[in-house]
């Protein structure tokens, strides 16, 4: 559930881009003496920082209330790669859409799909085989797989490396795509 929460909250924050478009705030921001790429980086950076803050709060609560423990370095690596992937995916989604309603609907579908097939709500073993086959395309799947290895199997960096690499690479590629799409969208004023 924690991965779903982080994903959903980040989607809400990224929604500000389309909300600002509709309210005219974005057009005023674009009149400032900054480059569009700087504005895009700021918006994506805010989502990333917020996501890292959410991970910290959830980890703190998990540690205090549930006595959950994980090695710090692997936990930080996995968490950062998950937040990068979430930020990248959402920036690409919001860069593709033109209207606030489109953004809301598409991001909700992606967040829900990722949560369902990724195992955020139910253990993957309880899902039908066709759904389990889709799991590896989900950001949540790789994050949950890594967190499970850390918390229940005592894994170190080596045990979560596949999740970190997949989330990190996907996140960077999607963030680059998202920055291009968002930049283009902002320059058009759409």
N, C-alpha and C positions, 0 to 999 in steps of 0.2 A: 504494500500500500504506500510505502514511503516514496517509491519511485514514481508512482502515479501522482502523488501529491506534488512532488517537485515538478513533474512534467506539466501538470495542470496549472500550477501557479505561474510557471514561466510562460505558458501560453497566454495567460491573462495579462501579464506584463507586456508581452510582445504585441498584444492587441492594441496597445496605446498608439502604435504606428497608424493603424487604420482609423482609429478614433480621432487622432489628431488631424488626419487628412480631412475627415468629414466636418470637423469643427473649424477648420481653417488655421489651426495652430501650427501645423506643419509648414504651411506657406510662409508664415511669419518667421519660423525658425530658419527657413531657407534664404531669407533676406539678410541674415547675419553674415558677417565677413568670415565664414568658415566654408570649407569644402563639403560637398555632399558626402564624401567618403568619411569625413570626420563625424558628421551627424549619424551616419549609419553605424560607425564603430562605437559611438556613444550609446546608441540604442541597444546594440548587441552586447556591449560591455555591461550595461545595466542589467540585462537579463542574466548574464553570466554571474555577475557579483551577487545578485539576488539569489540565484540558484545555489551558489556556494554557501551563502548565509543560511538557506533552508537546510542544506545538508548538515551544516554545523549544528543547527537547532535540533534537527531530528536525531543526530548522533548523540548530542548531549542528553536529550530526553530518553533515548534508548539506553544509554549508559547508566543514567540515574534511576530510571523507573524499572527497566527490564534487566539491568545488570549485564547488558550486551557488551562484549569486548571484542575488539579486532586490532590487529597490529596497525600502528599509525601510518607508516609509509605506504603499505599496500592500500589501506583504506583511502588515504588522500589521493593516490594515483587513480584508483578506480572512480572515486567521487568526482575528481576534476575531469576525467575523460567522459563520464556520464553527463556532467553539466555542459561540457563542450558539445557533445552530440545533441543534447536537447536544444541548446542555443542554436546550433547550426541547422537542425531540422526545422525548428520554428521560424528562423529567419528566412529559410528557403520558401516555406509555406506562405509566410506573410509577404514575401517579395513577389509571389505569383498572383496574388489576388488584388482586386481593385476596390472592392467594397467591404465595409465593416461586417456586414452579414455573411458574405462569402468567407471571409477570414474566420469568423466565429464558427461557422458550420464546418469548414474544412479542418480547422485545427481540432475541433471537438471529435470529429471522426477519426483523425489520426491519433489523438491521445487515447481515445477509447479503444481503438483497434490495437494499439501498442500495449495497452494495459491488459486487454483480454488475451491476446495471443502470446504476450510476453510473460504471463504468469503473475501479474500484479494482484489479481483478485482471487484466483484459484490456482492450486498447484498444477503445473503442466501435466502431471500424470493423470489428472482427473478430466482432462480435455480430450475430445475425439482426435484420432490420429491425423486427419487433415488439418485441424487447427494447430496441433503440435508441429506439423511440417512447416507452418508459416512462422513459427516462433522466432527463428533466427533473423528475420527481417525487422524485428522489433527492437527498438532501443532498450525498452524495459527488460527484454529477455537477457541481453548481455549484462546489464547492470545487476539484475537479480541473480543471475548465475555467479557473477563475481562476488556479490555480497554474501550469498549463501556459502560459497567456498571460504570466505573469510570468517564468517560468524559460526559456521557449523562444522567445518572441516579443518579449521586451523591453518588454512592455506597462507602462504606468503606471497611475495611478488610473482614468483614463478607460477603459482597456481591460478593467478588471476590475469596473467599476461595476455592470454587470448582476448579476454573481455576488454582489457585496457587498450590493446592495439586496435581492435575492431571499433570500439566506441571512439577512440581518439582519431583514427583515420577518417571514419565516417563523419565525425564532427567537424574536422578541419575542412574536408571536401565540401560538406554541406554549408559550413560557415562561409567559405569562399563563394560558393554559388549564391547563397543568401545575400551576401554583401553586394554582389553584382546585381542581383534581381532587385533588392531593396533600393540600391543606388539609382538604378534605371527608373524604378517606379517613382522615387522621390524627385528625380530631375524632371520627370514628366508631370509631376504634381498630381498624380492619380491617387 
